[in-house]
Every structure is written in C-alpha cells, then in structure tokens.
Amino acid sequence: MFKDSKTGGYNLEDSKASPDRLVRLILLIALAMTAAWLHGKRTVQGGQQAYICRLSESQRNRKRHSNFWVGLYGHNWIVAFQECLEWVEQLIGCIPHKRKFYRQGLRAIKLIQQPF
C-alpha cells in the first residue's frame, strides 16, 4: 500500500509500523496541517498577522509567509507572550503612552485564540 511513498526522505516500508497505524498517523498529520492552515488563513483575513510576523516588503513579489506558517507561528507567539506577561506588564507600567498599543495586542491575541 505504501510502496510509492518513498519521496521526501521518508521510507514508510521500513518503519515496521502496521498499515493501520501508518494510515492513522498520516491522517493525523493531514488534519494538523489543515488546522494550522485554516487558523493562519483566518488570522490573515482578520488582519492580525502584523502582530505575528513581518508583512511583505515593497520589493517582494510574493507574500513573506504562507497561511500555514502564520497559523503555526501564531501559536508560538501566544505561548511566548504568556511566558513574558509579567515582564510586559511591568514595562507597560513604566511607559504609559504605549498602553494603547498593548491593548491592541491583547485584542489580537483574543482574536487569534478564538476557535474556528
């Protein structure tokens, strides 16, 4: 069943996993990739990608990051923000004129975290 799946450095024949487990694994990978792509697409359409990644520059012909990348990196951005939350709040307390931008970032986090 997997004799044609030797591209990309993967050799599924030598994995010694049962065909049933391989099908489940491939299905799980496909679902995870689709979910990341959909999440990234919604983030881009909602305009929150500016918080996650650098937007395309004028000299580029194509956009800088795919919807898949934005979806994956958006999750990492939220985790990193939660880890640094205390530091960020201390800094915002020292620089009151930046609170508007901080609130905008918090709103973006809420929108990115919303389920589909």
MOPAC internal coordinates of N, CA, C and O (Angstrom, degrees):
PM7 1SCF
backbone

  N    0.0000 0     0.00 0     0.00 0    0    0    0
  C    1.4394 1     0.00 0     0.00 0    1    0    0
  C    1.5268 1   111.84 1     0.00 0    2    1    0
  O    1.2310 1   119.15 1   147.28 1    3    2    1
  N    1.3330 1   119.23 1   -32.72 1    3    2    1
  C    1.4642 1   122.03 1  -175.85 1    5    3    2
  C    1.5317 1   112.33 1  -109.10 1    6    5    3
  O    1.2310 1   119.30 1  -158.26 1    7    6    5
  N    1.3302 1   118.94 1    21.74 1    7    6    5
  C    1.4625 1   120.38 1  -175.13 1    9    7    6
  C    1.5320 1   112.12 1   -65.85 1   10    9    7
  O    1.2310 1   119.47 1   154.74 1   11   10    9
  N    1.3641 1   118.62 1   -25.26 1   11   10    9
  C    1.4712 1   120.55 1  -179.42 1   13   11   10
  C    1.5044 1   112.79 1   -92.67 1   14   13   11
  O    1.2310 1   118.64 1  -171.99 1   15   14   13
  N    1.3468 1   120.19 1     8.01 1   15   14   13
  C    1.4639 1   124.34 1  -174.21 1   17   15   14
  C    1.5163 1   112.75 1  -100.42 1   18   17   15
  O    1.2310 1   119.55 1  -139.26 1   19   18   17
  N    1.3288 1   118.46 1    40.74 1   19   18   17
  C    1.4627 1   120.89 1  -177.56 1   21   19   18
  C    1.5234 1   112.27 1  -101.18 1   22   21   19
  O    1.2310 1   118.76 1  -169.46 1   23   22   21
  N    1.3140 1   119.96 1    10.54 1   23   22   21
  C    1.4526 1   121.09 1  -179.29 1   25   23   22
  C    1.5251 1   110.69 1   -85.90 1   26   25   23
  O    1.2310 1   120.48 1   -20.56 1   27   26   25
  N    1.2987 1   116.69 1   159.44 1   27   26   25
  C    1.4525 1   121.39 1   175.14 1   29   27   26
  C    1.5165 1   114.40 1    75.01 1   30   29   27
  O    1.2310 1   118.97 1  -162.12 1   31   30   29
  N    1.3222 1   119.58 1    17.88 1   31   30   29
  C    1.4522 1   121.72 1   177.23 1   33   31   30
  C    1.5096 1   114.40 1    85.93 1   34   33   31
  O    1.2310 1   119.36 1  -178.89 1   35   34   33
  N    1.3054 1   118.82 1     1.11 1   35   34   33
  C    1.4597 1   121.35 1   179.78 1   37   35   34
  C    1.5194 1   109.55 1  -101.69 1   38   37   35
  O    1.2310 1   120.58 1   -46.98 1   39   38   37
  N    1.3023 1   116.49 1   133.02 1   39   38   37
  C    1.4559 1   121.88 1   176.15 1   41   39   38
  C    1.5150 1   107.07 1  -120.91 1   42   41   39
  O    1.2310 1   120.66 1   -88.16 1   43   42   41
  N    1.3095 1   116.35 1    91.84 1   43   42   41
  C    1.4536 1   121.43 1  -174.01 1   45   43   42
  C    1.5346 1   112.26 1   -71.36 1   46   45   43
  O    1.2310 1   120.31 1   156.72 1   47   46   45
  N    1.3382 1   117.01 1   -23.28 1   47   46   45
  C    1.4652 1   119.28 1   179.09 1   49   47   46
  C    1.5235 1   111.82 1   -64.87 1   50   49   47
  O    1.2310 1   120.09 1   143.71 1   51   50   49
  N    1.3266 1   117.43 1   -36.29 1   51   50   49
  C    1.4627 1   121.56 1  -176.90 1   53   51   50
  C    1.5248 1   113.21 1   -91.07 1   54   53   51
  O    1.2310 1   119.60 1  -172.55 1   55   54   53
  N    1.3033 1   118.37 1     7.45 1   55   54   53
  C    1.4564 1   120.30 1  -177.61 1   57   55   54
  C    1.5198 1   112.77 1   -76.56 1   58   57   55
  O    1.2310 1   119.94 1   164.86 1   59   58   57
  N    1.3125 1   117.71 1   -15.14 1   59   58   57
  C    1.4677 1   124.43 1   178.90 1   61   59   58
  C    1.5321 1   112.44 1    59.72 1   62   61   59
  O    1.2310 1   120.41 1  -158.49 1   63   62   61
  N    1.3115 1   116.82 1    21.51 1   63   62   61
  C    1.4623 1   120.76 1   175.31 1   65   63   62
  C    1.5291 1   107.74 1   -95.94 1   66   65   63
  O    1.2310 1   120.75 1   -29.16 1   67   66   65
  N    1.2939 1   116.16 1   150.84 1   67   66   65
  C    1.4609 1   119.46 1   179.14 1   69   67   66
  C    1.5244 1   108.89 1   -68.30 1   70   69   67
  O    1.2310 1   120.32 1   -30.67 1   71   70   69
  N    1.3263 1   117.00 1   149.33 1   71   70   69
  C    1.4691 1   119.56 1   179.73 1   73   71   70
  C    1.5339 1   112.21 1   -56.40 1   74   73   71
  O    1.2310 1   120.27 1   145.61 1   75   74   73
  N    1.3075 1   117.08 1   -34.39 1   75   74   73
  C    1.4568 1   120.84 1   179.32 1   77   75   74
  C    1.5340 1   111.21 1   -64.14 1   78   77   75
  O    1.2310 1   120.49 1   137.45 1   79   78   77
  N    1.3261 1   116.66 1   -42.55 1   79   78   77
  C    1.4728 1   120.53 1   178.75 1   81   79   78
  C    1.5193 1   111.30 1   -68.72 1   82   81   79
  O    1.2310 1   120.16 1   143.41 1   83   82   81
  N    1.3348 1   117.29 1   -36.59 1   83   82   81
  C    1.4634 1   120.02 1   178.09 1   85   83   82
  C    1.5260 1   110.93 1   -65.30 1   86   85   83
  O    1.2310 1   120.33 1   138.37 1   87   86   85
  N    1.3161 1   116.97 1   -41.63 1   87   86   85
  C    1.4614 1   120.21 1   178.04 1   89   87   86
  C    1.5253 1   109.81 1   -61.49 1   90   89   87
  O    1.2310 1   120.32 1   136.49 1   91   90   89
  N    1.3112 1   117.00 1   -43.51 1   91   90   89
  C    1.4653 1   120.34 1   178.33 1   93   91   90
  C    1.5255 1   111.67 1   -62.70 1   94   93   91
  O    1.2310 1   120.42 1   138.52 1   95   94   93
  N    1.3260 1   116.80 1   -41.48 1   95   94   93
  C    1.4585 1   121.16 1   178.94 1   97   95   94
  C    1.5260 1   111.13 1   -64.04 1   98   97   95
  O    1.2310 1   120.52 1   134.34 1   99   98   97
  N    1.3126 1   116.60 1   -45.66 1   99   98   97
  C    1.4620 1   120.32 1   179.68 1  101   99   98
  C    1.5173 1   110.39 1   -64.42 1  102  101   99
  O    1.2310 1   119.91 1   140.38 1  103  102  101
  N    1.3086 1   117.78 1   -39.62 1  103  102  101
  C    1.4615 1   121.39 1   177.30 1  105  103  102
  C    1.5269 1   111.13 1   -64.38 1  106  105  103
  O    1.2310 1   120.28 1   138.79 1  107  106  105
  N    1.3215 1   117.07 1   -41.21 1  107  106  105
  C    1.4634 1   121.14 1   178.17 1  109  107  106
  C    1.5290 1   111.12 1   -63.16 1  110  109  107
  O    1.2310 1   120.52 1   137.47 1  111  110  109
  N    1.3203 1   116.61 1   -42.53 1  111  110  109
  C    1.4668 1   120.94 1   178.19 1  113  111  110
  C    1.5288 1   109.93 1   -63.29 1  114  113  111
  O    1.2310 1   120.44 1   136.39 1  115  114  113
  N    1.3270 1   116.76 1   -43.61 1  115  114  113
  C    1.4652 1   120.34 1   179.74 1  117  115  114
  C    1.5261 1   111.21 1   -62.67 1  118  117  115
  O    1.2310 1   120.30 1   138.34 1  119  118  117
  N    1.3291 1   117.03 1   -41.66 1  119  118  117
  C    1.4691 1   120.23 1   178.47 1  121  119  118
  C    1.5285 1   111.81 1   -65.27 1  122  121  119
  O    1.2310 1   120.45 1   138.09 1  123  122  121
  N    1.3301 1   116.75 1   -41.91 1  123  122  121
  C    1.4698 1   120.64 1   179.81 1  125  123  122
  C    1.5300 1   110.95 1   -64.94 1  126  125  123
  O    1.2310 1   120.43 1   138.40 1  127  126  125
  N    1.3167 1   116.78 1   -41.60 1  127  126  125
  C    1.4670 1   120.02 1   179.17 1  129  127  126
  C    1.5270 1   110.99 1   -66.76 1  130  129  127
  O    1.2310 1   120.45 1   139.37 1  131  130  129
  N    1.3223 1   116.74 1   -40.63 1  131  130  129
  C    1.4582 1   120.28 1   178.28 1  133  131  130
  C    1.5199 1   111.17 1   -64.36 1  134  133  131
  O    1.2310 1   120.47 1   137.96 1  135  134  133
  N    1.3319 1   116.71 1   -42.04 1  135  134  133
  C    1.4657 1   120.33 1   179.05 1  137  135  134
  C    1.5253 1   110.84 1   -62.91 1  138  137  135
  O    1.2310 1   119.92 1   137.87 1  139  138  137
  N    1.3277 1   117.76 1   -42.13 1  139  138  137
  C    1.4662 1   120.71 1   178.79 1  141  139  138
  C    1.5245 1   110.47 1   -64.66 1  142  141  139
  O    1.2310 1   120.17 1   139.41 1  143  142  141
  N    1.3239 1   117.29 1   -40.59 1  143  142  141
  C    1.4596 1   120.89 1   179.78 1  145  143  142
  C    1.5336 1   110.31 1   -64.98 1  146  145  143
  O    1.2310 1   120.24 1   134.76 1  147  146  145
  N    1.3336 1   117.14 1   -45.24 1  147  146  145
  C    1.4612 1   120.67 1   179.70 1  149  147  146
  C    1.5261 1   111.56 1   -63.75 1  150  149  147
  O    1.2310 1   120.95 1   139.56 1  151  150  149
  N    1.3244 1   115.78 1   -40.44 1  151  150  149
  C    1.4665 1   120.29 1   178.36 1  153  151  150
  C    1.5327 1   110.15 1   -63.76 1  154  153  151
  O    1.2310 1   120.66 1   137.06 1  155  154  153
  N    1.3246 1   116.34 1   -42.94 1  155  154  153
  C    1.4637 1   120.60 1   177.67 1  157  155  154
  C    1.5120 1   112.45 1   -64.58 1  158  157  155
  O    1.2310 1   120.58 1   140.02 1  159  158  157
  N    1.3275 1   116.50 1   -39.98 1  159  158  157
  C    1.4654 1   120.36 1   179.16 1  161  159  158
  C    1.5250 1   110.53 1   -63.18 1  162  161  159
  O    1.2310 1   120.45 1   136.85 1  163  162  161
  N    1.3276 1   116.75 1   -43.15 1  163  162  161
  C    1.4630 1   120.20 1   179.06 1  165  163  162
  C    1.5326 1   110.68 1   -66.08 1  166  165  163
  O    1.2310 1   120.49 1   142.56 1  167  166  165
  N    1.3232 1   116.68 1   -37.44 1  167  166  165
  C    1.4625 1   120.62 1   178.65 1  169  167  166
  C    1.5183 1   110.71 1   -64.93 1  170  169  167
  O    1.2310 1   120.33 1   137.06 1  171  170  169
  N    1.3294 1   116.97 1   -42.94 1  171  170  169
  C    1.4662 1   121.27 1   178.74 1  173  171  170
  C    1.5237 1   110.25 1   -65.64 1  174  173  171
  O    1.2310 1   119.98 1   134.68 1  175  174  173
  N    1.3228 1   117.63 1   -45.32 1  175  174  173
  C    1.4668 1   120.80 1  -179.53 1  177  175  174
  C    1.5229 1   111.43 1   -64.90 1  178  177  175
  O    1.2310 1   120.17 1   148.10 1  179  178  177
  N    1.3251 1   117.28 1   -31.90 1  179  178  177
  C    1.4564 1   120.79 1   178.48 1  181  179  178
  C    1.5174 1   113.79 1   -80.44 1  182  181  179
  O    1.2310 1   120.03 1   171.51 1  183  182  181
  N    1.3277 1   117.55 1    -8.49 1  183  182  181
  C    1.4536 1   121.70 1   177.38 1  185  183  182
  C    1.5156 1   114.97 1    83.44 1  186  185  183
  O    1.2310 1   119.53 1  -166.92 1  187  186  185
  N    1.3273 1   118.50 1    13.08 1  187  186  185
  C    1.4596 1   120.38 1  -179.12 1  189  187  186
  C    1.5299 1   113.24 1   -89.60 1  190  189  187
  O    1.2310 1   119.19 1   178.68 1  191  190  189
  N    1.3237 1   119.14 1    -1.32 1  191  190  189
  C    1.4554 1   119.89 1  -177.69 1  193  191  190
  C    1.5190 1   112.44 1   -65.16 1  194  193  191
  O    1.2310 1   120.00 1   158.96 1  195  194  193
  N    1.3205 1   117.60 1   -21.04 1  195  194  193
  C    1.4634 1   120.31 1   178.07 1  197  195  194
  C    1.5209 1   111.19 1   -64.63 1  198  197  195
  O    1.2310 1   119.75 1   153.90 1  199  198  197
  N    1.3295 1   118.08 1   -26.10 1  199  198  197
  C    1.4575 1   121.44 1   177.60 1  201  199  198
  C    1.5220 1   111.15 1   -79.82 1  202  201  199
  O    1.2310 1   120.20 1   154.31 1  203  202  201
  N    1.3088 1   117.23 1   -25.69 1  203  202  201
  C    1.4610 1   122.06 1  -173.45 1  205  203  202
  C    1.5136 1   112.10 1   -92.52 1  206  205  203
  O    1.2310 1   120.11 1   138.33 1  207  206  205
  N    1.3180 1   117.39 1   -41.67 1  207  206  205
  C    1.4651 1   120.22 1  -174.25 1  209  207  206
  C    1.5211 1   110.43 1  -145.76 1  210  209  207
  O    1.2310 1   121.45 1   -14.15 1  211  210  209
  N    1.2905 1   114.84 1   165.85 1  211  210  209
  C    1.4545 1   121.47 1   176.61 1  213  211  210
  C    1.5288 1   108.69 1   -72.21 1  214  213  211
  O    1.2310 1   120.55 1   -46.16 1  215  214  213
  N    1.3023 1   116.56 1   133.84 1  215  214  213
  C    1.4590 1   119.90 1   178.66 1  217  215  214
  C    1.5144 1   109.98 1   -75.37 1  218  217  215
  O    1.2310 1   120.36 1   -12.27 1  219  218  217
  N    1.3085 1   116.92 1   167.73 1  219  218  217
  C    1.4615 1   120.58 1  -177.46 1  221  219  218
  C    1.5239 1   110.80 1   -64.27 1  222  221  219
  O    1.2310 1   121.18 1   -32.66 1  223  222  221
  N    1.3181 1   115.34 1   147.34 1  223  222  221
  C    1.4542 1   121.24 1   178.78 1  225  223  222
  C    1.5224 1   109.23 1   -90.33 1  226  225  223
  O    1.2310 1   120.82 1   -15.87 1  227  226  225
  N    1.3232 1   116.03 1   164.13 1  227  226  225
  C    1.4618 1   120.76 1  -176.58 1  229  227  226
  C    1.5296 1   112.20 1   -64.76 1  230  229  227
  O    1.2310 1   119.33 1   150.49 1  231  230  229
  N    1.3331 1   118.89 1   -29.51 1  231  230  229
  C    1.4583 1   120.56 1  -177.65 1  233  231  230
  C    1.5255 1   113.10 1   -82.61 1  234  233  231
  O    1.2310 1   119.52 1   172.54 1  235  234  233
  N    1.3325 1   118.53 1    -7.46 1  235  234  233
  C    1.4686 1   121.60 1   179.32 1  237  235  234
  C    1.5240 1   110.12 1   -85.35 1  238  237  235
  O    1.2310 1   121.09 1   -38.49 1  239  238  237
  N    1.3329 1   115.52 1   141.51 1  239  238  237
  C    1.4563 1   120.53 1   176.29 1  241  239  238
  C    1.5178 1   111.96 1   -86.99 1  242  241  239
  O    1.2310 1   120.71 1   152.35 1  243  242  241
  N    1.3224 1   116.25 1   -27.65 1  243  242  241
  C    1.4664 1   121.72 1  -178.30 1  245  243  242
  C    1.5186 1   109.22 1  -117.17 1  246  245  243
  O    1.2310 1   121.41 1   -19.48 1  247  246  245
  N    1.3363 1   114.90 1   160.52 1  247  246  245
  C    1.4564 1   117.29 1   178.01 1  249  247  246
  C    1.5220 1   109.82 1   -67.57 1  250  249  247
  O    1.2310 1   120.88 1   -25.21 1  251  250  249
  N    1.3080 1   115.92 1   154.79 1  251  250  249
  C    1.4595 1   122.06 1  -171.61 1  253  251  250
  C    1.5287 1   112.85 1   -70.21 1  254  253  251
  O    1.2310 1   119.69 1   138.19 1  255  254  253
  N    1.3267 1   118.19 1   -41.81 1  255  254  253
  C    1.4572 1   121.56 1  -176.28 1  257  255  254
  C    1.5223 1   110.63 1  -132.10 1  258  257  255
  O    1.2310 1   121.14 1   -32.29 1  259  258  257
  N    1.3339 1   115.43 1   147.71 1  259  258  257
  C    1.4596 1   120.86 1   178.49 1  261  259  258
  C    1.5260 1   110.09 1   -78.98 1  262  261  259
  O    1.2310 1   121.06 1   -13.90 1  263  262  261
  N    1.3166 1   115.58 1   166.10 1  263  262  261
  C    1.4644 1   120.25 1   175.88 1  265  263  262
  C    1.5251 1   110.78 1   -60.87 1  266  265  263
  O    1.2310 1   120.39 1   143.88 1  267  266  265
  N    1.3324 1   116.85 1   -36.12 1  267  266  265
  C    1.4623 1   121.42 1   178.05 1  269  267  266
  C    1.5275 1   110.19 1   -60.88 1  270  269  267
  O    1.2310 1   120.30 1   133.22 1  271  270  269
  N    1.3227 1   117.02 1   -46.78 1  271  270  269
  C    1.4653 1   121.42 1  -178.93 1  273  271  270
  C    1.5326 1   110.20 1   -64.10 1  274  273  271
  O    1.2310 1   120.44 1   137.18 1  275  274  273
  N    1.3265 1   116.76 1   -42.82 1  275  274  273
  C    1.4681 1   120.60 1   179.75 1  277  275  274
  C    1.5288 1   110.07 1   -62.04 1  278  277  275
  O    1.2310 1   120.29 1   139.46 1  279  278  277
  N    1.3366 1   117.05 1   -40.54 1  279  278  277
  C    1.4597 1   120.46 1   178.26 1  281  279  278
  C    1.5124 1   112.77 1   -63.10 1  282  281  279
  O    1.2310 1   120.43 1   136.35 1  283  282  281
  N    1.3366 1   116.79 1   -43.65 1  283  282  281
  C    1.4699 1   120.29 1   178.83 1  285  283  282
  C    1.5238 1   111.65 1   -68.74 1  286  285  283
  O    1.2310 1   120.49 1   133.21 1  287  286  285
  N    1.3093 1   116.68 1   -46.79 1  287  286  285
  C    1.4525 1   120.00 1  -175.99 1  289  287  286
  C    1.5238 1   111.87 1   -71.39 1  290  289  287
  O    1.2310 1   120.46 1   152.78 1  291  290  289
  N    1.3339 1   116.73 1   -27.22 1  291  290  289
  C    1.4629 1   120.18 1   176.30 1  293  291  290
  C    1.5121 1   111.58 1   -60.05 1  294  293  291
  O    1.2310 1   120.94 1   139.70 1  295  294  293
  N    1.3205 1   115.80 1   -40.30 1  295  294  293
  C    1.4678 1   120.12 1   177.21 1  297  295  294
  C    1.5271 1   110.09 1   -63.70 1  298  297  295
  O    1.2310 1   120.08 1   135.20 1  299  298  297
  N    1.3259 1   117.45 1   -44.80 1  299  298  297
  C    1.4673 1   121.19 1   178.96 1  301  299  298
  C    1.5239 1   111.19 1   -62.55 1  302  301  299
  O    1.2310 1   120.29 1   142.49 1  303  302  301
  N    1.3236 1   117.06 1   -37.51 1  303  302  301
  C    1.4565 1   121.50 1  -179.69 1  305  303  302
  C    1.5230 1   110.13 1   -63.57 1  306  305  303
  O    1.2310 1   120.06 1   137.97 1  307  306  305
  N    1.3201 1   117.49 1   -42.03 1  307  306  305
  C    1.4619 1   121.84 1  -179.90 1  309  307  306
  C    1.5265 1   110.60 1   -66.56 1  310  309  307
  O    1.2310 1   120.01 1   136.72 1  311  310  309
  N    1.3244 1   117.60 1   -43.28 1  311  310  309
  C    1.4691 1   121.27 1   178.80 1  313  311  310
  C    1.5297 1   109.99 1   -61.78 1  314  313  311
  O    1.2310 1   120.37 1   134.98 1  315  314  313
  N    1.3243 1   116.91 1   -45.02 1  315  314  313
  C    1.4695 1   120.26 1   179.92 1  317  315  314
  C    1.5277 1   110.97 1   -64.08 1  318  317  315
  O    1.2310 1   120.22 1   140.60 1  319  318  317
  N    1.3269 1   117.18 1   -39.40 1  319  318  317
  C    1.4601 1   120.25 1   178.51 1  321  319  318
  C    1.5216 1   110.76 1   -62.36 1  322  321  319
  O    1.2310 1   120.30 1   136.66 1  323  322  321
  N    1.3205 1   117.03 1   -43.34 1  323  322  321
  C    1.4607 1   120.33 1  -179.40 1  325  323  322
  C    1.5239 1   111.62 1   -65.22 1  326  325  323
  O    1.2310 1   120.20 1   146.58 1  327  326  325
  N    1.3164 1   117.22 1   -33.42 1  327  326  325
  C    1.4678 1   120.93 1   177.77 1  329  327  326
  C    1.5295 1   111.82 1   -69.32 1  330  329  327
  O    1.2310 1   120.20 1   148.56 1  331  330  329
  N    1.3091 1   117.22 1   -31.44 1  331  330  329
  C    1.4729 1   121.61 1  -176.52 1  333  331  330
  C    1.5222 1   112.86 1  -103.61 1  334  333  331
  O    1.2310 1   119.89 1  -167.56 1  335  334  333
  N    1.3119 1   117.82 1    12.44 1  335  334  333
  C    1.4680 1   121.83 1  -173.03 1  337  335  334
  C    1.5245 1   112.62 1   -56.67 1  338  337  335
  O    1.2310 1   119.67 1   136.01 1  339  338  337
  N    1.3257 1   118.24 1   -43.99 1  339  338  337
  C    1.4658 1   120.41 1  -179.11 1  341  339  338
  C    1.5258 1   111.63 1   -62.57 1  342  341  339
  O    1.2310 1   120.46 1   135.52 1  343  342  341
  N    1.3210 1   116.73 1   -44.48 1  343  342  341
  C    1.4632 1   120.65 1   179.19 1  345  343  342
  C    1.5160 1   111.13 1   -62.08 1  346  345  343
  O    1.2310 1   121.29 1   135.62 1  347  346  345
  N    1.3188 1   115.13 1   -44.38 1  347  346  345
  C    1.4672 1   119.65 1  -178.59 1  349  347  346
  C    1.5208 1   110.28 1   -62.60 1  350  349  347
  O    1.2310 1   119.98 1   135.91 1  351  350  349
  N    1.3262 1   117.65 1   -44.09 1  351  350  349
  C    1.4634 1   120.01 1  -179.75 1  353  351  350
  C    1.5257 1   111.61 1   -65.43 1  354  353  351
  O    1.2310 1   119.91 1   144.87 1  355  354  353
  N    1.3341 1   117.79 1   -35.13 1  355  354  353
  C    1.4669 1   120.15 1   175.76 1  357  355  354
  C    1.5286 1   110.88 1   -65.23 1  358  357  355
  O    1.2310 1   120.92 1   137.82 1  359  358  357
  N    1.3289 1   115.85 1   -42.18 1  359  358  357
  C    1.4685 1   119.37 1   179.15 1  361  359  358
  C    1.5211 1   111.57 1   -66.00 1  362  361  359
  O    1.2310 1   120.29 1   138.89 1  363  362  361
  N    1.3219 1   117.05 1   -41.11 1  363  362  361
  C    1.4636 1   120.70 1   179.29 1  365  363  362
  C    1.5326 1   109.94 1   -64.40 1  366  365  363
  O    1.2310 1   120.22 1   147.05 1  367  366  365
  N    1.3253 1   117.19 1   -32.95 1  367  366  365
  C    1.4640 1   120.27 1   176.05 1  369  367  366
  C    1.5196 1   112.19 1   -64.03 1  370  369  367
  O    1.2310 1   120.19 1   150.00 1  371  370  369
  N    1.3209 1   117.25 1   -30.00 1  371  370  369
  C    1.4707 1   121.66 1   179.87 1  373  371  370
  C    1.5265 1   112.60 1   -84.83 1  374  373  371
  O    1.2310 1   120.12 1   158.58 1  375  374  373
  N    1.3154 1   117.37 1   -21.42 1  375  374  373
  C    1.4681 1   121.42 1  -176.04 1  377  375  374
  C    1.5264 1   108.81 1  -125.59 1  378  377  375
  O    1.2310 1   119.64 1  -101.19 1  379  378  377
  N    1.3277 1   118.29 1    78.81 1  379  378  377
  C    1.4664 1   121.10 1  -172.64 1  381  379  378
  C    1.5309 1   115.04 1   -62.94 1  382  381  379
  O    1.2310 1   119.47 1   152.55 1  383  382  381
  N    1.3176 1   118.62 1   -27.45 1  383  382  381
  C    1.4664 1   119.14 1  -178.01 1  385  383  382
  C    1.5304 1   112.74 1   -72.77 1  386  385  383
  O    1.2310 1   119.66 1   174.11 1  387  386  385
  N    1.3227 1   118.25 1    -5.89 1  387  386  385
  C    1.4702 1   122.03 1   177.40 1  389  387  386
  C    1.5279 1   112.76 1   -97.24 1  390  389  387
  O    1.2310 1   119.97 1   179.87 1  391  390  389
  N    1.3389 1   117.67 1    -0.13 1  391  390  389
  C    1.4749 1   120.96 1  -176.61 1  393  391  390
  C    1.5169 1   112.29 1   -62.12 1  394  393  391
  O    1.2310 1   120.17 1   146.29 1  395  394  393
  N    1.3284 1   117.28 1   -33.71 1  395  394  393
  C    1.4724 1   120.44 1   178.75 1  397  395  394
  C    1.5269 1   110.15 1   -59.76 1  398  397  395
  O    1.2310 1   120.03 1   134.87 1  399  398  397
  N    1.3167 1   117.55 1   -45.13 1  399  398  397
  C    1.4618 1   121.52 1  -179.41 1  401  399  398
  C    1.5301 1   111.01 1   -68.86 1  402  401  399
  O    1.2310 1   121.00 1   144.41 1  403  402  401
  N    1.3208 1   115.70 1   -35.59 1  403  402  401
  C    1.4647 1   120.54 1   176.68 1  405  403  402
  C    1.5274 1   110.58 1   -62.37 1  406  405  403
  O    1.2310 1   120.43 1   136.11 1  407  406  405
  N    1.3114 1   116.78 1   -43.89 1  407  406  405
  C    1.4737 1   120.58 1   178.17 1  409  407  406
  C    1.5264 1   111.02 1   -64.13 1  410  409  407
  O    1.2310 1   120.34 1   142.91 1  411  410  409
  N    1.3230 1   116.96 1   -37.09 1  411  410  409
  C    1.4674 1   120.21 1   176.77 1  413  411  410
  C    1.5250 1   110.75 1   -63.42 1  414  413  411
  O    1.2310 1   120.92 1   139.78 1  415  414  413
  N    1.3274 1   115.85 1   -40.22 1  415  414  413
  C    1.4646 1   120.01 1   177.10 1  417  415  414
  C    1.5160 1   112.31 1   -65.34 1  418  417  415
  O    1.2310 1   120.39 1   140.55 1  419  418  417
  N    1.3336 1   116.87 1   -39.45 1  419  418  417
  C    1.4640 1   120.28 1   177.19 1  421  419  418
  C    1.5265 1   110.96 1   -63.65 1  422  421  419
  O    1.2310 1   120.61 1   141.21 1  423  422  421
  N    1.3183 1   116.44 1   -38.79 1  423  422  421
  C    1.4638 1   119.89 1   177.35 1  425  423  422
  C    1.5272 1   110.61 1   -64.78 1  426  425  423
  O    1.2310 1   120.56 1   139.34 1  427  426  425
  N    1.3221 1   116.54 1   -40.66 1  427  426  425
  C    1.4652 1   120.09 1   178.20 1  429  427  426
  C    1.5280 1   110.68 1   -62.73 1  430  429  427
  O    1.2310 1   120.28 1   140.03 1  431  430  429
  N    1.3265 1   117.08 1   -39.97 1  431  430  429
  C    1.4667 1   120.58 1   178.37 1  433  431  430
  C    1.5231 1   110.42 1   -61.77 1  434  433  431
  O    1.2310 1   120.47 1   136.24 1  435  434  433
  N    1.3200 1   116.70 1   -43.76 1  435  434  433
  C    1.4705 1   119.55 1   179.24 1  437  435  434
  C    1.5229 1   111.22 1   -62.09 1  438  437  435
  O    1.2310 1   120.45 1   138.93 1  439  438  437
  N    1.3253 1   116.74 1   -41.07 1  439  438  437
  C    1.4656 1   119.94 1  -179.90 1  441  439  438
  C    1.5336 1   111.59 1   -68.04 1  442  441  439
  O    1.2310 1   120.56 1   141.03 1  443  442  441
  N    1.3179 1   116.54 1   -38.97 1  443  442  441
  C    1.4721 1   120.57 1  -179.31 1  445  443  442
  C    1.5230 1   110.50 1   -68.82 1  446  445  443
  O    1.2310 1   120.10 1   145.34 1  447  446  445
  N    1.3158 1   117.42 1   -34.66 1  447  446  445
  C    1.4604 1   120.98 1  -177.51 1  449  447  446
  C    1.5257 1   113.67 1   -77.84 1  450  449  447
  O    1.2310 1   119.86 1   167.12 1  451  450  449
  N    1.3141 1   117.88 1   -12.88 1  451  450  449
  C    1.4638 1   119.67 1  -177.89 1  453  451  450
  C    1.5371 1   110.32 1   -63.20 1  454  453  451
  O    1.2310 1   120.60 1   -39.83 1  455  454  453
  N    1.3358 1   116.45 1   140.17 1  455  454  453
  C    1.4681 1   119.17 1   177.23 1  457  455  454
  C    1.5226 1   109.96 1   -70.21 1  458  457  455
  O    1.2310 1   121.32 1   -14.79 1  459  458  457
  N    1.3010 1   115.08 1   165.21 1  459  458  457
  C    1.4814 1   121.26 1  -177.55 1  461  459  458
  C    1.4878 1   111.72 1   -61.41 1  462  461  459
  O    1.2310 1   120.10 1   180.00 1  463  462  461

